[in-house]
Amino acid sequence: MLSSVWIGVRGWLAKGELEAAQQQIGTLKEQALALEVEPAKQTLAAVKEHSSQAAALTGDPVWRIAEIVPFLGPNLTAVRELAEVADNTMTGVAEPLLSVVTNIDPASLAPKDGAIDLAPIIAAGDAVHTANTNMVDTLAKARNVPTQFTIGAVADARTKVVGMLEEVAPVLSTLDVVVPLLPSAMGADGPRHYVLMFQNPAEPRALGGATLSLTSIEVDNGKITLGQTVAASTGSFSKYAESVIPIPDGAEDVYPYGEFGTFIAEASARPSFTTAGQIVSTMWELQFGEHLDGVLSLDPVALSYMLRATGPIPIATGDTLDETSLVPLLLNGVYLRYGSLPVVQANLAHDAVYAQVVQAVFSRLTGGALDASTLIGALSQGWNEHRILFWSSHEDEQALLDSNVPNGELPITDDTTVRAGVYFQDSVGSKLSYYLRQSVELSQAQCSDDGTTTYRVAINLSNLIDPAVAADLPFHITGEWNKVGTAPGVNRMTIRLYAPPGSTITGTTVNGVAVTLPDMHDTDYPVGKAVIEVPPGGSLSMEYFFTLEGTEARAFEAQVTPLVTPTAVTTTPLDCAAVPQN
């Protein structure tokens, strides 16, 4: 009787300690990401106190003996192990990570005399690796906490703990790869030569947009020097009769001549930044005789995020760049402003504005007058939205990135998640996608007894251009509509679905009408390629259906071209009666 009371009291106290710890973990995460060192230290100390108390309360001999009691025992075992997981998380993961935050404060990350001090980044490598190793072990332990014979509250607690750890684990895994690579990439072992590729999502390509410009960057022991900025569209780069890199199997049909490997403005047409990096690197070396250590890409949306950290930046045109003004200026305003000029002169005017923006933002970023923690958040957002991409020409570095932090690569389906790719490409030489709004719906169901699951990808598009003004828009916005037989303002795009390897594309509809597409593939990915047109003020919907072996429940995700505005991706039920029949 006394032992039961003892266990009951200690269990109630342990539950309170674990709940108190969980309530403060979110605060600790926010403080660490914001580089608020002293508040984070205080929160960590409080969380550690709660978690260690919970572990102590559930670790005494009486508790362990009681774990063999039927019904009660499994619950006690689960609570004890969850307490150990919480304590291990604080001591083995949070504590080393906080040591990194302590050493890498905003002041240390801000450039001084144009250079970033690499010493804190180098020192962070061991702590990040320790935290990641402990996270792997702790997550495995949390997943293995037995809940088969426990009450609902204990099972729910285990689910919550696993979910919290699974949210952080991929970030740590990424850091464990990126942090050790950063010093070398920043020139710690010798100068590095990169090219910054600036994409234009108003004229979509699979990875984001057609290449606006390319800027040479030299990095030497943390010091960043900007070289020449070269426009991609004004004759600065040669066009080639054949692709400058090998064409992947099947891709010659998916990307006919002129769309792959022959012109640098089209480098982002295929949804692989490895491909894009190889094309840009090869063409840059052919044009200028300079070998590149890698290619970095970003778009104006990602650049606008970075302006949160710099504050407003005036440029010589009289414009002021900030988070809200940069995207409208670069992706629409310049085309309206210089729309009355002849095409060649307009191109030169656009390019001059792009070059000013790159130079002005770079000068502010390397001048040290910025909020480093805000910049880190902006870079993280741009990376997560696939608006910032990186490829290294060093095979060992790229192999690590491919294995651990793939970004801008073909979607990978695994045992838990089916992933497809939805990619947009402007097909009229326009900047009309500035006015595009889009969403994607995903659904799945077992619609037959043949051992497969049917998946649906629905794409909804709206063209916000007023039909009354479409004909008055300048050429650079409306594109070569007369050459392709459309009208001004019609958004003509190629949409490609990359279905998972091993799947079969079984049907496609446009506005509810079934269409037949040619069989295509890119390596082992089936590809559905359709050209659609959305008139000014109009909308369009299309659906792709594919089947994949397996009837087990899996998540379904889509990788979508990052356009000017975000794409809402939602999950809806699939009505098998609406699936086209072969």
N, C-alpha and C positions, 0 to 999 in steps of 0.2 A: 504494500500500500504506500509506504513512504517513498519507495523508489519510483512509483508511478507519479506521485505528486512532484518529486524531484525532477523527473523527466518533463512533466507537463509545464512546470514553471520555467525550466531552462529552454524548452522548445518555444514557449511564448516569448521569452526574452530574445532568443535567437531570431525569431521571425521579425520582431521589432527592429533589431539591429540590421538585418538584411534589407528590410523595407526602407529604413533610414539611409542606408548606403545607396540603394537604387535611386532614391529621390535626388541624391546629390551628384550622381555620375553624369547626368546630362549637363549640369552646371560646370562640372570639371572639364568635360569635353569642349564646351563653348569657350571657357576661359583659356584652355590650352590652344585652341585654334586661333583665338584672338591675341595670343602671345601676352596674356595678362598674367605675368609670372607670379607675383606675390599673392593675388587672390587664388590662383590655381594651387599654389603650395598649401594655403590654408584649407582649401576644399579637399585636397588630397589627404592631408593629415586627418581631417574629420572622417572621410570615407574609410581610410585605413583603420581608424579606431573602431568604427562600426563593424567592418568586415572581420577584423581580427577578434573582436569580441564574439561575433557570431561563430567563428571557427572554434574559439575556446569553449563556448557554451555547449557545443555539440561534440566535443572531442574527449570528454572525460570517460573513465572506465565504465561507469554505470550506464551511460548512453550507449556505448559500444556493446555491452552485454545485452541491453534491451533490443538491439537490432536483430536478434535471433528470434524474437517473439513474433508469432504469426500475426498478420494484418498490421500490427503496430510497427514491426521491424522494418519492412520496406520503406515506410514513410520516414522513419528516423534515418535510415541509410541515405535516402535521397536528400533530406534536409542537411545532413552532415556534409555530403559531397558538394552540395550547392554552396554551402558556407565556405568550404575549402576553395571552390572555384572563384568565389568572390574575393577571398583573401589573396589567392594567387594572382588574380587579375590586377589587384592594386600593387602588390609588391613586385611582381615579375613583368608587368606590362606598363601600368600607368607611371610607376616611379621612374624607370629608365627614360620613358618618353618625356616626363617632366624635366628630367635633367637636360634633355636636348633643348626644350623650350627655354630653360634657364640660360643656356649658353648661346642660343641663337635668338637674341632679342631683336626688336625692330632696328635699334641703332646699329647692331652689327651687320644687318643685312643691307642697309642702305649704302649705295655706292659712295665711295670717297675718292675724289679726283678721278672719277670715271671707272673705278675698280671696285669689285666686291671682294671682301676679305674671305678667302676660302678656308681659313683655318677652322672656324666653328663648324663648317659643313663637313670637313674631313674628320673632325673629332666626333661628330654625331653618328658616324657609321657604326661603331661598335654598339652604342646604346640602342640604336634602331634595330640592329640585328638581334640583340638580346631580347628586346621587346617582342619582335616578330616570332622568334623561336619559342618564347614562353606563351605567346598567343596561340600558336599552333597546338602546343601541348594542352593548354587550358581549354581551348575550344573542343578538342577531342574528348577531354575529360567531361566537359559539360554535356556533350552529345551522348555520352555513355552513361550518364546518371540514370539508373533504372527507375522507370515510372509505371511499369506494367501493373503493379499491385498497389499503387498509391492512390490517395484521395485526389479529387480534382484540383484542389488548391495547390498541392505540391506539384502536380503535373503542369499546371499553368505557370508556376514559378520557374520550373525548368525550361519551359518553352520561351518565357520572357528572357531569361538569362542567355539562352542560346541565340535568340534573335539579336540581342544587344551585341554579343560577341561577333556574330556573323556580319553585323553592320560595320564593325571596325576592322575585322581581319583582312579584307581585301585592301583597305587603305594601307595597313601596316605592311602587307606583302609587297605592295607597289613601292612604298618608301624604302623597303629593304633592298630593292633593286636600284631605284633611282638615286638615292643618297650616295652610295659608293661610286656611281658613275658620274655624278655631277662635277667633282673636282677635275677629273680628266677632261670632261666635256667643256669645262670652263678654262682650260689651258694650264692646269696645274703641272702637267707633264710635258708641256711644250705648246706653242701656239696652235690654235685651231682656226680653220677657215670655213665659214658657213655661208649659206645664202638664205635670206628670209623671203619666203614666197607669200605674196599677199593675194588672197582669193576674193572674188566678187560674187557673193551669193545672190545678187540681183540677176545674174546670168548663170544659173545653176550648172554645176557639174556634180558627179556622184559624191565627191569628197567635200563639196561646198560650192565652189564657183570657178569660173574661168580665171586664169591668172591675170591680175592687174599689173603687177610689177614685181621685180626681184631686186633685193638689196644685198650687197656683199657685206659680211660681218667678220671681223678679225677678233678673236678672243685670246688673250695671253695672260695667264695667271690672274684671272678675274677681271682684267681690264678689257672693256669692250670698245672697239673702234668701228665706226660705220664707214663703209666704202661707197662705191658707186651704186646708184639706184637706176635700174634699167627697165623701161616699160616693155611689156611683153607683146604689145600690139602695134608698134610703130616701126617695124622693120629692123629692130635691133638684133633679132634672132633669125637664123636661117630656118627655112622649111625644108624638110627632107623627103626624098622620094619613098623611103622605107623607114620603118621604125628603128630608132637608134638602140633599142634594147629588144631582146627576144619577145615575141608575142606569145602570151600564155595559150595553151591549147583551147581552141574554140573561140577565143576572144576576137579573132579576125572577123567573125560574123557579127558578134555583139557590138564591136566598134569598127565599122568599115573605114576605109582609107580617109585619113585626115583627122580621125578622132583618137588615134592611139599612137604615141611615140614619134610623131612626125613634126609637131609644132608645140613649142613650150607652153603656149596659152592653154593647150588642151591636156596638160600633164595630169590634171586631177579628174579626168573623165572616168577612169576605172576606179572602183572603190577599194583601192589598196594604196596606202601611202608609201609602202615599199616600192611599188611600181612608180609612183609619182616622184619619189626621191631619186630613184635611179635615172628617170628621164631628165629631170632638172639638172642633176649632177653631170650627166653625160653631155647634155647640150651646152651647159655652162663651160665645161672644159673644152668642148669643140669650138665654142665661140671666142673664149677669152684665154684659153690655155692654162686655166687655174684649176687645180684639183681641189675638190671639196671634201671636208670631213663630215658633212651632213647637211640636211635641208630642214629648216624650220618653217612651218606655215601657220598663218593666222588670218582671220577675216576681220572686217571692220567692227563686227559685233563684239568679238573678243577684245579688240583694241578699245572699244568703248568701255568695257568692264574695267580695263586697266586705268582709265582716266578717273575712276573713283579715287585712286590713290594719289593722283598728281594734282587735282584741281584743274580749273579752266586753263587752257593754253591758247593764246592768240597766235595767229599766223599772218603772213604778209598779205593775204587776200582780203584781210579785214574780218575774216570769220574767227569765231572763238570756239575751240573744240572742248566739249565736255561729254559726259556720259550720254546725254540726250541729243546733242546736236551732231555728233560725228557721223552716225549712220545715215541720217537723212541727207547730210551734205554729200558724203562720198558715193552713196548708192542711188541718189536721185537728184539732189540739188545741182551738182556740177553739170549734169546732162541737160537740165532745164536752163541753167545760167548761160551755157555756151551753145544752146541748140540752134541758134541762127547762123553760126559760123559754118563755113565749108567743113566737110568731114575731117580732112587732114588737120586743119587748124584747130578744130574742136578736140581731136585726139591729143594734140600737143598741149592744149589748155588743161584737159583732164589730167594728163600725166604730170603736169607741173604742180597741180594741186595735190595729187597723191604723194609726190616727192616731198612737198612742203610738210605734209602731215607726218610722214615717216620721220623726217629730220627733226621736226618740232617735238614729237612725242619721245623720240629716242633721246634727245638732249635733256628733256625733263626727267626721264627715267634714270639716266646715268648721272644726272647732276646731284642726286642725293636728296632733293627736296620732295620727298614723297612719304606716304604712310606705308611702311613695308608690310605690316600685317594685312592691310586692305589689299595690297598688290598680290600677296600670296592667295588670298581668297578669290581675287579676280582671275588669276592664272589657273587656279583649281577649277573654277566654274567653266572657263574656256576649254580646259582639257576634258572635263567631264561631258561637255556638249559637243566634243569632237571638232571644235573650232580652232584649237591649237593642236598641231600635229608635229611629230619629229621623226626623222629617219637618220640613222648614222651609217656612214660608209665603212665604219669599222665593224667587221663581221661579228666579232665577239660581243661588242656592245649591242648590236642589233638583235643578235640571237637571244640575249637576255631580255631585251624589251619585248620581242615577239613572244617569248615563253611566259612572261609574267605581267606585262602591262600593254597588251595589244591595243592600239588606238589607231583608227583609220584603216582597219584591215577587214577582210571579208568576215562575216559573222560566223561564229563557231557554235554548232549545236553539240550539247553534251547529254549526259544521262539525266540531268534534272531540268534542262531548258532547251526548247526548240527556238532557234533564232533565224530570222529571215532578214533580207536587206531590201529596202525601198529607196530607190535612187532616182533623182530628177536630173534632167539635162535640157537646157534651153535649146530649141531647134529652129529658131528664127533670128539668131544673132541679136537678141534684145536684152533690155534690162527690166522686163516686165514683171519679173518675180518679186520686185519691190512691192508690187500691189497684190501679190498672191497671199491667200490665207488657206491653210491646209490642215487636215487632220487624218489620222490613221486609226482604224478599228481592227482589232484582232479577235478572232474567235476560233474555237475548235470543238469537235465532237466526233464520236464514233458513229459514222453514218452507214457502215456496212459491217458484215461479219467476216471480212477477208483479212483481219488482223492488222488493219491500218487505221490511222486517225486522219480525219480531214481537217485541214486548216484553211482559214479564210483571212485574207488581207484586203480590207476595204479602204480606199483612198478617196477623200472628199476635197475638192478644190473649188475656190471661189476667186474670181477676178474682180477686184474692187474698182477698176477704172470706170469712170463715167462714160457711157457710150457717146454722149454729146461732145466730149472733148478728145476722144481717142485719136481722131484724125489730125488734131492740132499738136500732138506730142512730137518732140523732135526725133529724128532718125535713130539716135543712139538708144532711145527708150523703146521705140516700136520695132526696130530691127528691119530685116530685109523681108518684110511681109509680102511685097509684090513678087519677089523671086520664088516664094514657096506657095503662092496662090491663096493667101489668106487676106484678111483686112487689117487695117491699123488697129493695134491694141489687142489683137487675138494672141493669147498666150499659148504658143505651140511648143509642146514639150515631149521629149522621149522619157517614158517611165520604164524603169527596169526593176523587175522583181528577181532577186537572187534567192531561190529556194534552197533549203538545206541539201547537202550531198546525200544521195540515196533517195530523194523524194521525186515525185512525179507531178508536174503542173497539169491539172486536169481540166481547167476551165478559166475563162476570163470574160468579164462583162464590162461594157461601158454604158453608163446610164441605163442599166438593166438589160441591155441587149447583148447576147453572146457574140463574141468575136473570136476568130481563129488566129492564133499566133504561130509563127514558124518555130520549130524545135531548135533551141539554141542552148549552148552551155559555155561556161567559163571555167576551165579546169574541171572539177567534179561538181560544180554548182549548176543545176538547171536554171536557165534564165528566160523569163517572160518579158519580151520587149514590145512596147506599144507606143505609138505616136498619138497624142491627143491634142485637142484644141479647146481652149476655154475663152469664149468671147467676152468683150468688155461688159461688166455688169452681170455676167453669167456664172454658172457653176457646173460642175461635172462630178460624177462619181464613177469609180471603177472598182472591180473586185478581181482578185486573183484567188484561185483555189488550188491547193496541192495536197497530196496525200503522202504520208510517211509511215513506214512500218512501226508497229508498236501501239499498244492500247493503254499503256500505263499513263497515269496522270503526270504531265510535265507542264512547267510554265511555258508561256509563249511570248517571245519578245521580238521587236523589230528594230533594226538599225536604220535610221532615216537620214537622208542628206540634211545637214544643218542649213536651213534657209534664213532669210532675213528675219522672219518672225518664227517663234517656236512652233513646233508641230505637236499638237496634242495627240498622244497615243493612249487609247483606251481599250479595255477588254470587254467584250459583249458575248452573250450566248450565241451559239450557232444553231440556226434552224436547218436541219438536214433537208427539209422539203425545198429550201431555196438553193440547194447546191445543184449546179448544172449537171445534167446527165449526159454522159458520152454517147 
